[in-house]
Amino acid sequence: MSELIDILSSAGLWAAVLRIATPLIFGTLGALLCERSGVLNLGIEGIMTFGAMAGWLAVFNGADLWTGVLIAAICGGIFGVLHSVLTVTLGLSQHVSGLGVTLFAASFSYYIFRLLVPVAGTPPTIEAFQPIAIPGLSDLPFLGAAFFTQTPPTYLAIILALVMAYILFKTPLGLAIRMTGENPHAAEAQGINPMVIRFGCIIVGSAMMAIGGAFLTLSAFNSFFPTMVQGRGWICIALVVFATWKPSRALLGALLFAFFDAFQFRLQTVLSGVVPYQLFLMIPYILSIAALAFMARRARVPQALMQPFRRGER
């Protein structure tokens, strides 16, 4: 019991929670924005992988870190355009299109990486984002080391969640997005172009997903390998449901999953040799499924989600 208390009272645990949650926050917000407009984007896993590769490759070839983030976002937006054309313009299956984007983006990222980066026994590295101390706050006992010595993208992710919550629920643009996701024909009757709204949300949402991937190579690690996303995109899709399509709850869901993940890793050091390590790896997913099942019962899905919009049809 004392070991568990020591783990929970460790500033390192809570610092790790924020670090692990950051790519999930970006990915979940991106998926949430797409779904709020009525489009399911299952391309997230591949887009995050390509964003991780593109951002790292840009910095590896001389760009600064924020330029790498921007390039990752642009690449994500390009895949968003592809998904938009297939699902919004052509009205094709959002499931099939999203899975196709994932397979294409993940494979294409590996191809480009092997084409442009020399094969070596040790993967090449870059100088990644370094933690920054917030004056006055980073010196606070426990709280400073736990929450205020993160890398810049982590602070950006939290600010982005708050900004998106404000835009979706406090601005005319947010109302237009939510109306498009609920009833695009009613939105059109009010002078809103649902196709433009969906295009914009998918492109911006895909850019956020790619930034989440870029965090892995530009902040959490300093190199790229094709399997580094490790299912985080699918976790983000589940977190959108957990969040009931609200950015503030998306932030909470990402932090909750990150806590489970960080906690199980430290728990292994306490119970190593007593319990198989595979059980610890299962813990965050089992607890997340339980939380998802509880929250999903009260979730209200956007009514036009996965329904293609065609003018003149009812």
Helices and strands as residue ranges (DSSP letters): H 2-8, H 11-36, H 44-60, H 65-84, I 85-89, H 94-116, H 143-147, H 152-170, H 172-182, H 184-189, H 194-215, I 216-220, H 232-242, H 247-271, H 277-296
